[in-house]
Amino acid sequence: MAFPRNRALPKTGERLPPAQVTEIHEILKAHLIDLYAFYGPETGFKIARKHISWYTKGLVGSAAFRKEMNVLPSIEQQMQAVNKFFIRQAEENEYLNTTKRRRWQHEPA
């Protein structure tokens, strides 16, 4: 699943607002379900750890989250941890709250 915001800049030159937490959460959940289905529960569960890390890298509190998430023993607990993390992020801010600005968050010159 592609991020819709990635397609706007090249076509229009217009920068979109930062991603909403709920948008990224929904995309990640769908991505995880696809990983589990494609690779099967055991391998999909392990591969999902890497993808979850990519989605959360740089977000406030993500280092501690990833450390805990990487030792969870089941898909159910992995999904619960992802949901809890993103719900907490959404409670704190409507938009992704990063520890530093990502390249795509900078204002145009």
The first five atom37 places (N, CA, C, CB, O) and aatype in JSON, in Angstrom:
{
  "aatype": [12, 0, 13, 14, 1, 2, 1, 0, 10, 14, 11, 16, 7, 6, 1, 10, 14, 14, 0, 5, 19, 16, 6, 9, 8, 6, 9, 10, 11, 0, 8, 10, 9, 3, 10, 18, 0, 13, 18, 7, 14, 6, 16, 7, 13, 11, 9, 0, 1, 11, 8, 9, 15, 17, 18, 16, 11, 7, 10, 19, 7, 15, 0, 0, 13, 1, 11, 6, 12, 2, 19, 10, 14, 15, 9, 6, 5, 5, 12, 5, 0, 19, 2, 11, 13, 13, 9, 1, 5, 0, 6, 6, 2, 6, 18, 10, 2, 16, 16, 11, 1, 1, 1, 17, 5, 8, 6, 14, 0],
  "atom_mask": [
    [1, 1, 1, 1, 1],
    [1, 1, 1, 1, 1],
    [1, 1, 1, 1, 1],
    [1, 1, 1, 1, 1],
    [1, 1, 1, 1, 1],
    [1, 1, 1, 1, 1],
    [1, 1, 1, 1, 1],
    [1, 1, 1, 1, 1],
    [1, 1, 1, 1, 1],
    [1, 1, 1, 1, 1],
    [1, 1, 1, 1, 1],
    [1, 1, 1, 1, 1],
    [1, 1, 1, 0, 1],
    [1, 1, 1, 1, 1],
    [1, 1, 1, 1, 1],
    [1, 1, 1, 1, 1],
    [1, 1, 1, 1, 1],
    [1, 1, 1, 1, 1],
    [1, 1, 1, 1, 1],
    [1, 1, 1, 1, 1],
    [1, 1, 1, 1, 1],
    [1, 1, 1, 1, 1],
    [1, 1, 1, 1, 1],
    [1, 1, 1, 1, 1],
    [1, 1, 1, 1, 1],
    [1, 1, 1, 1, 1],
    [1, 1, 1, 1, 1],
    [1, 1, 1, 1, 1],
    [1, 1, 1, 1, 1],
    [1, 1, 1, 1, 1],
    [1, 1, 1, 1, 1],
    [1, 1, 1, 1, 1],
    [1, 1, 1, 1, 1],
    [1, 1, 1, 1, 1],
    [1, 1, 1, 1, 1],
    [1, 1, 1, 1, 1],
    [1, 1, 1, 1, 1],
    [1, 1, 1, 1, 1],
    [1, 1, 1, 1, 1],
    [1, 1, 1, 0, 1],
    [1, 1, 1, 1, 1],
    [1, 1, 1, 1, 1],
    [1, 1, 1, 1, 1],
    [1, 1, 1, 0, 1],
    [1, 1, 1, 1, 1],
    [1, 1, 1, 1, 1],
    [1, 1, 1, 1, 1],
    [1, 1, 1, 1, 1],
    [1, 1, 1, 1, 1],
    [1, 1, 1, 1, 1],
    [1, 1, 1, 1, 1],
    [1, 1, 1, 1, 1],
    [1, 1, 1, 1, 1],
    [1, 1, 1, 1, 1],
    [1, 1, 1, 1, 1],
    [1, 1, 1, 1, 1],
    [1, 1, 1, 1, 1],
    [1, 1, 1, 0, 1],
    [1, 1, 1, 1, 1],
    [1, 1, 1, 1, 1],
    [1, 1, 1, 0, 1],
    [1, 1, 1, 1, 1],
    [1, 1, 1, 1, 1],
    [1, 1, 1, 1, 1],
    [1, 1, 1, 1, 1],
    [1, 1, 1, 1, 1],
    [1, 1, 1, 1, 1],
    [1, 1, 1, 1, 1],
    [1, 1, 1, 1, 1],
    [1, 1, 1, 1, 1],
    [1, 1, 1, 1, 1],
    [1, 1, 1, 1, 1],
    [1, 1, 1, 1, 1],
    [1, 1, 1, 1, 1],
    [1, 1, 1, 1, 1],
    [1, 1, 1, 1, 1],
    [1, 1, 1, 1, 1],
    [1, 1, 1, 1, 1],
    [1, 1, 1, 1, 1],
    [1, 1, 1, 1, 1],
    [1, 1, 1, 1, 1],
    [1, 1, 1, 1, 1],
    [1, 1, 1, 1, 1],
    [1, 1, 1, 1, 1],
    [1, 1, 1, 1, 1],
    [1, 1, 1, 1, 1],
    [1, 1, 1, 1, 1],
    [1, 1, 1, 1, 1],
    [1, 1, 1, 1, 1],
    [1, 1, 1, 1, 1],
    [1, 1, 1, 1, 1],
    [1, 1, 1, 1, 1],
    [1, 1, 1, 1, 1],
    [1, 1, 1, 1, 1],
    [1, 1, 1, 1, 1],
    [1, 1, 1, 1, 1],
    [1, 1, 1, 1, 1],
    [1, 1, 1, 1, 1],
    [1, 1, 1, 1, 1],
    [1, 1, 1, 1, 1],
    [1, 1, 1, 1, 1],
    [1, 1, 1, 1, 1],
    [1, 1, 1, 1, 1],
    [1, 1, 1, 1, 1],
    [1, 1, 1, 1, 1],
    [1, 1, 1, 1, 1],
    [1, 1, 1, 1, 1],
    [1, 1, 1, 1, 1],
    [1, 1, 1, 1, 1]
  ],
  "atom_positions": [
    [[0.85, -1.17, 0.0], [0.0, 0.0, 0.0], [0.89, 1.24, 0.0], [-0.96, 0.0, 1.22], [1.77, 1.36, 0.85]],
    [[0.68, 2.13, -0.93], [1.5, 3.34, -1.03], [0.92, 4.45, -0.16], [1.6, 3.81, -2.49], [-0.28, 4.5, 0.11]],
    [[1.8, 5.33, 0.27], [1.34, 6.5, 1.0], [0.83, 7.52, -0.02], [2.48, 7.1, 1.89], [1.6, 7.95, -0.88]],
    [[-0.44, 7.93, 0.06], [-0.99, 8.87, -0.92], [-0.21, 10.17, -0.97], [-2.44, 9.15, -0.6], [-0.09, 10.78, -2.03]],
    [[0.33, 10.6, 0.16], [1.02, 11.89, 0.2], [2.31, 11.86, -0.61], [1.33, 12.28, 1.64], [2.8, 12.92, -0.99]],
    [[2.87, 10.69, -0.88], [4.1, 10.61, -1.66], [3.85, 10.98, -3.12], [4.68, 9.21, -1.58], [4.79, 11.36, -3.82]],
    [[2.63, 10.87, -3.57], [2.32, 11.13, -4.97], [2.02, 12.6, -5.25], [1.15, 10.29, -5.4], [2.07, 13.02, -6.4]],
    [[1.71, 13.39, -4.24], [1.28, 14.77, -4.46], [2.43, 15.68, -4.86], [0.63, 15.3, -3.22], [2.27, 16.47, -5.79]],
    [[3.55, 15.61, -4.19], [4.64, 16.55, -4.45], [5.14, 16.51, -5.89], [5.79, 16.27, -3.52], [5.24, 17.56, -6.52]],
    [[5.46, 15.34, -6.44], [5.96, 15.34, -7.82], [4.96, 15.87, -8.84], [6.36, 13.95, -8.21], [5.35, 16.51, -9.81]],
    [[3.67, 15.61, -8.62], [2.66, 16.01, -9.6], [2.31, 17.48, -9.49], [1.41, 15.18, -9.43], [2.13, 18.15, -10.51]],
    [[2.2, 17.99, -8.28], [1.7, 19.36, -8.1], [2.74, 20.32, -7.57], [0.53, 19.34, -7.17], [2.57, 21.53, -7.69]],
    [[3.82, 19.82, -6.99], [4.8, 20.68, -6.35], [4.33, 21.17, -4.99], [0.0, 0.0, 0.0], [5.06, 21.88, -4.3]],
    [[3.14, 20.78, -4.61], [2.53, 21.22, -3.35], [2.89, 20.25, -2.23], [0.99, 21.34, -3.49], [2.8, 19.03, -2.4]],
    [[3.28, 20.79, -1.1], [3.58, 19.95, 0.06], [2.29, 19.74, 0.85], [4.68, 20.6, 0.96], [1.55, 20.68, 1.13]],
    [[2.04, 18.51, 1.19], [0.87, 18.17, 1.99], [1.18, 18.38, 3.47], [0.43, 16.72, 1.72], [2.34, 18.4, 3.86]],
    [[0.14, 18.53, 4.28], [0.37, 18.65, 5.72], [0.97, 17.36, 6.27], [-0.95, 18.99, 6.46], [0.91, 16.32, 5.62]],
    [[1.56, 17.42, 7.46], [2.13, 16.2, 8.05], [1.08, 15.1, 8.16], [2.72, 16.51, 9.44], [-0.12, 15.36, 8.23]],
    [[1.56, 13.88, 8.19], [0.65, 12.73, 8.28], [-0.05, 12.7, 9.63], [1.43, 11.42, 8.07], [0.55, 12.98, 10.67]],
    [[-1.31, 12.38, 9.61], [-2.06, 12.19, 10.85], [-1.69, 10.84, 11.45], [-3.6, 12.29, 10.61], [-1.45, 9.87, 10.73]],
    [[-1.65, 10.79, 12.76], [-1.32, 9.55, 13.46], [-2.29, 8.45, 13.05], [-1.36, 9.76, 14.98], [-1.87, 7.32, 12.8]],
    [[-3.57, 8.76, 12.98], [-4.56, 7.74, 12.65], [-4.36, 7.19, 11.24], [-5.98, 8.31, 12.79], [-4.61, 6.01, 10.99]],
    [[-3.93, 8.04, 10.31], [-3.68, 7.59, 8.94], [-2.55, 6.56, 8.91], [-3.33, 8.8, 8.04], [-2.69, 5.5, 8.29]],
    [[-1.44, 6.86, 9.56], [-0.3, 5.96, 9.58], [-0.64, 4.68, 10.34], [0.93, 6.65, 10.21], [-0.23, 3.59, 9.95]],
    [[-1.4, 4.81, 11.42], [-1.81, 3.64, 12.2], [-2.62, 2.68, 11.33], [-2.64, 4.07, 13.43], [-2.37, 1.47, 11.34]],
    [[-3.58, 3.2, 10.59], [-4.42, 2.35, 9.74], [-3.59, 1.7, 8.62], [-5.56, 3.17, 9.13], [-3.8, 0.53, 8.31]],
    [[-2.67, 2.44, 8.03], [-1.82, 1.89, 6.98], [-0.95, 0.77, 7.55], [-0.94, 2.99, 6.35], [-0.82, -0.29, 6.94]],
    [[-0.37, 1.0, 8.72], [0.49, -0.01, 9.35], [-0.31, -1.27, 9.68], [1.16, 0.55, 10.62], [0.16, -2.38, 9.44]],
    [[-1.51, -1.13, 10.24], [-2.32, -2.31, 10.57], [-2.61, -3.14, 9.32], [-3.64, -1.89, 11.24], [-2.5, -4.37, 9.35]],
    [[-2.98, -2.49, 8.24], [-3.25, -3.21, 6.99], [-1.98, -3.88, 6.48], [-3.81, -2.25, 5.92], [-2.02, -5.01, 5.99]],
    [[-0.86, -3.19, 6.58], [0.42, -3.75, 6.15], [0.76, -4.99, 6.96], [1.54, -2.69, 6.28], [1.21, -5.99, 6.4]],
    [[0.56, -4.94, 8.27], [0.87, -6.1, 9.12], [-0.02, -7.29, 8.78], [0.7, -5.73, 10.6], [0.46, -8.42, 8.71]],
    [[-1.28, -7.04, 8.58], [-2.2, -8.13, 8.21], [-1.74, -8.79, 6.9], [-3.67, -7.6, 8.07], [-1.77, -10.01, 6.77]],
    [[-1.33, -7.95, 5.95], [-0.81, -8.48, 4.68], [0.46, -9.3, 4.89], [-0.54, -7.34, 3.69], [0.63, -10.36, 4.28]],
    [[1.36, -8.82, 5.75], [2.6, -9.56, 6.03], [2.3, -10.93, 6.64], [3.5, -8.76, 6.97], [2.86, -11.94, 6.23]],
    [[1.41, -10.95, 7.63], [1.06, -12.22, 8.29], [0.44, -13.19, 7.28], [0.07, -11.96, 9.46], [0.74, -14.39, 7.3]],
    [[-0.42, -12.68, 6.4], [-1.08, -13.54, 5.41], [-0.09, -14.04, 4.36], [-2.23, -12.78, 4.73], [-0.13, -15.21, 3.99]],
    [[0.78, -13.18, 3.89], [1.7, -13.54, 2.82], [2.78, -14.51, 3.3], [2.34, -12.29, 2.24], [3.06, -15.51, 2.64]],
    [[3.39, -14.22, 4.45], [4.5, -15.03, 4.94], [4.09, -16.14, 5.9], [5.51, -14.15, 5.61], [4.9, -17.0, 6.24]],
    [[2.84, -16.12, 6.32], [2.41, -17.08, 7.34], [2.69, -16.51, 8.72], [0.0, 0.0, 0.0], [3.48, -15.58, 8.87]],
    [[2.03, -17.07, 9.74], [2.12, -16.48, 11.07], [3.53, -16.4, 11.65], [1.27, -17.24, 12.0], [3.91, -15.37, 12.2]],
    [[4.3, -17.46, 11.53], [5.61, -17.47, 12.19], [6.59, -16.51, 11.52], [6.19, -18.88, 12.17], [7.19, -15.67, 12.19]],
    [[6.75, -16.62, 10.22], [7.69, -15.75, 9.51], [7.15, -14.33, 9.43], [7.98, -16.29, 8.1], [7.9, -13.37, 9.61]],
    [[5.86, -14.18, 9.15], [5.24, -12.85, 9.07], [5.39, -12.07, 10.35], [0.0, 0.0, 0.0], [5.64, -10.86, 10.33]],
    [[5.25, -12.75, 11.47], [5.41, -12.14, 12.79], [6.81, -11.57, 12.95], [5.11, -13.16, 13.9], [6.98, -10.47, 13.46]],
    [[7.81, -12.33, 12.52], [9.2, -11.89, 12.66], [9.52, -10.74, 11.7], [10.15, -13.06, 12.42], [10.17, -9.77, 12.07]],
    [[9.07, -10.86, 10.47], [9.3, -9.81, 9.48], [8.58, -8.52, 9.88], [8.83, -10.27, 8.08], [9.08, -7.43, 9.62]],
    [[7.43, -8.66, 10.5], [6.66, -7.49, 10.93], [7.45, -6.61, 11.89], [5.35, -7.93, 11.58], [7.27, -5.39, 11.89]],
    [[8.32, -7.2, 12.7], [9.11, -6.41, 13.65], [9.91, -5.33, 12.91], [10.07, -7.32, 14.44], [9.95, -4.17, 13.35]],
    [[10.52, -5.71, 11.81], [11.34, -4.77, 11.03], [10.45, -3.65, 10.47], [12.08, -5.51, 9.88], [10.82, -2.48, 10.51]],
    [[9.28, -4.01, 9.95], [8.39, -3.02, 9.36], [7.83, -2.08, 10.42], [7.24, -3.72, 8.62], [7.72, -0.88, 10.19]],
    [[7.49, -2.62, 11.57], [7.01, -1.78, 12.67], [8.09, -0.78, 13.06], [6.59, -2.64, 13.9], [7.8, 0.38, 13.33]],
    [[9.32, -1.24, 13.1], [10.44, -0.34, 13.43], [10.55, 0.78, 12.41], [11.76, -1.13, 13.48], [10.78, 1.93, 12.79]],
    [[10.38, 0.47, 11.14], [10.46, 1.51, 10.1], [9.35, 2.53, 10.27], [10.38, 0.88, 8.71], [9.59, 3.74, 10.15]],
    [[8.14, 2.07, 10.55], [7.0, 2.99, 10.7], [7.15, 3.89, 11.92], [5.71, 2.2, 10.8], [6.67, 5.02, 11.91]],
    [[7.79, 3.41, 12.96], [7.85, 4.16, 14.22], [9.16, 4.9, 14.44], [7.62, 3.23, 15.36], [9.26, 5.72, 15.36]],
    [[10.16, 4.65, 13.62], [11.47, 5.27, 13.8], [11.34, 6.8, 13.85], [12.43, 4.85, 12.66], [10.7, 7.41, 12.99]],
    [[11.95, 7.38, 14.87], [11.95, 8.83, 15.01], [10.76, 9.4, 15.74], [0.0, 0.0, 0.0], [10.75, 10.59, 16.07]],
    [[9.74, 8.58, 16.01], [8.59, 9.08, 16.76], [8.91, 9.12, 18.24], [7.35, 8.19, 16.5], [9.69, 8.31, 18.75]],
    [[8.31, 10.07, 18.93], [8.54, 10.21, 20.36], [8.14, 8.91, 21.07], [7.76, 11.42, 20.93], [7.03, 8.41, 20.9]],
    [[9.06, 8.37, 21.87], [8.8, 7.15, 22.63], [9.0, 5.87, 21.85], [0.0, 0.0, 0.0], [8.77, 4.78, 22.39]],
    [[9.43, 5.97, 20.6], [9.5, 4.76, 19.76], [10.64, 3.82, 20.13], [9.64, 5.16, 18.32], [10.52, 2.61, 19.96]],
    [[11.74, 4.34, 20.64], [12.86, 3.45, 20.98], [12.45, 2.48, 22.09], [14.1, 4.28, 21.43], [12.71, 1.29, 22.0]],
    [[11.81, 2.99, 23.12], [11.34, 2.13, 24.22], [10.26, 1.17, 23.72], [10.8, 2.99, 25.4], [10.24, 0.0, 24.09]],
    [[9.37, 1.68, 22.87], [8.32, 0.83, 22.3], [8.93, -0.33, 21.51], [7.38, 1.66, 21.39], [8.53, -1.47, 21.7]],
    [[9.88, -0.04, 20.64], [10.48, -1.09, 19.81], [11.21, -2.13, 20.67], [11.46, -0.48, 18.8], [11.16, -3.32, 20.38]],
    [[11.87, -1.67, 21.71], [12.57, -2.6, 22.6], [11.59, -3.59, 23.22], [13.32, -1.82, 23.7], [11.88, -4.79, 23.3]],
    [[10.45, -3.11, 23.67], [9.43, -3.98, 24.26], [8.74, -4.83, 23.2], [8.38, -3.15, 25.01], [8.51, -6.03, 23.41]],
    [[8.41, -4.23, 22.06], [7.68, -4.92, 21.01], [8.49, -6.08, 20.43], [7.3, -3.94, 19.9], [7.92, -7.11, 20.07]],
    [[9.8, -5.92, 20.34], [10.64, -6.94, 19.7], [10.75, -8.23, 20.5], [12.01, -6.39, 19.46], [11.28, -9.22, 19.98]],
    [[10.3, -8.27, 21.72], [10.36, -9.5, 22.52], [8.97, -10.11, 22.75], [11.02, -9.22, 23.86], [8.85, -11.12, 23.45]],
    [[7.95, -9.53, 22.18], [6.6, -10.08, 22.35], [6.5, -11.43, 21.63], [5.52, -9.09, 21.81], [7.06, -11.6, 20.55]],
    [[5.77, -12.39, 22.24], [5.76, -13.75, 21.71], [4.64, -14.1, 20.71], [5.68, -14.66, 22.82], [4.59, -15.23, 20.23]],
    [[3.74, -13.15, 20.41], [2.61, -13.54, 19.54], [2.15, -12.39, 18.65], [1.43, -14.03, 20.4], [2.42, -11.22, 18.94]],
    [[1.47, -12.75, 17.58], [0.88, -11.76, 16.68], [-0.12, -10.89, 17.44], [0.19, -12.44, 15.48], [-0.14, -9.67, 17.27]],
    [[-0.93, -11.51, 18.26], [-1.95, -10.77, 19.01], [-1.31, -9.71, 19.9], [-2.78, -11.73, 19.86], [-1.77, -8.57, 19.95]],
    [[-0.24, -10.08, 20.59], [0.43, -9.11, 21.46], [1.15, -8.04, 20.63], [1.44, -9.83, 22.38], [1.22, -6.88, 21.04]],
    [[1.67, -8.42, 19.49], [2.32, -7.46, 18.61], [1.31, -6.41, 18.14], [2.96, -8.18, 17.4], [1.6, -5.22, 18.17]],
    [[0.14, -6.86, 17.7], [-0.89, -5.93, 17.25], [-1.4, -5.06, 18.39], [-2.06, -6.71, 16.62], [-1.64, -3.86, 18.21]],
    [[-1.57, -5.65, 19.57], [-2.0, -4.86, 20.73], [-0.99, -3.78, 21.05], [-2.21, -5.77, 21.95], [-1.37, -2.65, 21.36]],
    [[0.29, -4.11, 20.99], [1.34, -3.13, 21.28], [1.33, -2.0, 20.25], [2.72, -3.82, 21.3], [1.46, -0.83, 20.61]],
    [[1.17, -2.35, 18.97], [1.1, -1.34, 17.91], [-0.1, -0.42, 18.15], [1.0, -2.01, 16.51], [0.03, 0.8, 18.09]],
    [[-1.25, -1.01, 18.43], [-2.46, -0.21, 18.67], [-2.27, 0.71, 19.87], [-3.67, -1.12, 18.89], [-2.62, 1.89, 19.81]],
    [[-1.74, 0.18, 20.94], [-1.53, 0.98, 22.15], [-0.57, 2.14, 21.86], [-0.97, 0.1, 23.3], [-0.82, 3.27, 22.29]],
    [[0.52, 1.88, 21.15], [1.5, 2.91, 20.83], [0.86, 4.03, 20.01], [2.69, 2.3, 20.07], [1.03, 5.2, 20.33]],
    [[0.13, 3.66, 18.95], [-0.44, 4.69, 18.09], [-1.62, 5.4, 18.73], [-0.88, 4.07, 16.78], [-1.84, 6.58, 18.45]],
    [[-2.36, 4.73, 19.57], [-3.44, 5.41, 20.31], [-2.84, 6.46, 21.24], [-4.29, 4.39, 21.12], [-3.34, 7.58, 21.34]],
    [[-1.75, 6.09, 21.9], [-1.07, 7.05, 22.79], [-0.52, 8.23, 21.97], [0.09, 6.34, 23.56], [-0.61, 9.38, 22.41]],
    [[0.04, 7.95, 20.81], [0.54, 9.03, 19.95], [-0.6, 9.98, 19.55], [1.21, 8.45, 18.68], [-0.44, 11.2, 19.57]],
    [[-1.75, 9.4, 19.19], [-2.89, 10.21, 18.76], [-3.46, 11.04, 19.91], [-3.98, 9.31, 18.19], [-3.95, 12.15, 19.69]],
    [[-3.4, 10.52, 21.12], [-3.88, 11.27, 22.28], [-3.01, 12.5, 22.54], [-3.92, 10.38, 23.52], [-3.48, 13.52, 23.04]],
    [[-1.73, 12.38, 22.21], [-0.79, 13.48, 22.45], [-0.78, 14.51, 21.33], [0.6, 12.92, 22.64], [-0.55, 15.69, 21.58]],
    [[-1.05, 14.06, 20.1], [-0.96, 14.97, 18.97], [-1.72, 14.37, 17.79], [0.51, 15.26, 18.59], [-1.66, 13.16, 17.57]],
    [[-2.43, 15.19, 17.05], [-3.15, 14.71, 15.87], [-2.19, 14.24, 14.78], [-4.06, 15.8, 15.33], [-2.49, 13.31, 14.02]],
    [[-1.04, 14.89, 14.71], [-0.05, 14.58, 13.69], [1.13, 13.84, 14.3], [0.42, 15.86, 12.98], [1.35, 13.9, 15.51]],
    [[1.89, 13.15, 13.46], [3.06, 12.42, 13.96], [3.97, 13.36, 14.72], [3.82, 11.76, 12.8], [4.3, 14.46, 14.25]],
    [[4.38, 12.93, 15.89], [5.23, 13.73, 16.77], [6.61, 13.09, 16.78], [4.64, 13.83, 18.21], [6.81, 12.06, 17.44]],
    [[7.55, 13.68, 16.06], [8.87, 13.1, 15.93], [9.86, 13.75, 16.88], [9.35, 13.22, 14.5], [9.68, 14.88, 17.32]],
    [[10.92, 13.0, 17.17], [11.98, 13.54, 18.01], [12.82, 14.54, 17.24], [12.87, 12.41, 18.54], [13.46, 15.4, 17.83]],
    [[12.81, 14.43, 15.92], [13.44, 15.43, 15.06], [12.64, 15.49, 13.77], [14.94, 15.08, 14.78], [11.93, 14.55, 13.43]],
    [[12.76, 16.59, 13.06], [12.0, 16.75, 11.83], [12.55, 15.82, 10.75], [12.03, 18.21, 11.36], [13.75, 15.75, 10.53]],
    [[11.66, 15.14, 10.11], [12.04, 14.29, 8.99], [12.13, 15.14, 7.73], [11.04, 13.12, 8.8], [11.55, 16.22, 7.66]],
    [[12.84, 14.64, 6.76], [13.04, 15.39, 5.51], [11.71, 15.83, 4.91], [13.82, 14.54, 4.5], [11.61, 16.95, 4.42]],
    [[10.69, 14.99, 4.93], [9.42, 15.31, 4.3], [8.58, 16.25, 5.14], [8.65, 14.06, 4.02], [7.5, 16.66, 4.7]],
    [[9.04, 16.6, 6.35], [8.26, 17.51, 7.19], [8.74, 18.96, 7.07], [8.32, 17.07, 8.64], [8.08, 19.86, 7.58]],
    [[9.87, 19.2, 6.42], [10.4, 20.56, 6.32], [9.53, 21.39, 5.42], [11.82, 20.55, 5.79], [8.96, 20.92, 4.44]],
    [[9.43, 22.65, 5.79], [8.66, 23.59, 4.99], [9.42, 23.87, 3.69], [8.4, 24.9, 5.78], [10.65, 23.78, 3.66]],
    [[8.7, 24.2, 2.62], [9.38, 24.51, 1.37], [10.2, 25.78, 1.52], [8.38, 24.65, 0.22], [9.86, 26.66, 2.31]],
    [[11.27, 25.88, 0.76], [12.16, 27.05, 0.82], [11.53, 28.26, 0.19], [13.48, 26.76, 0.15], [12.13, 29.33, 0.15]]
  ]
}
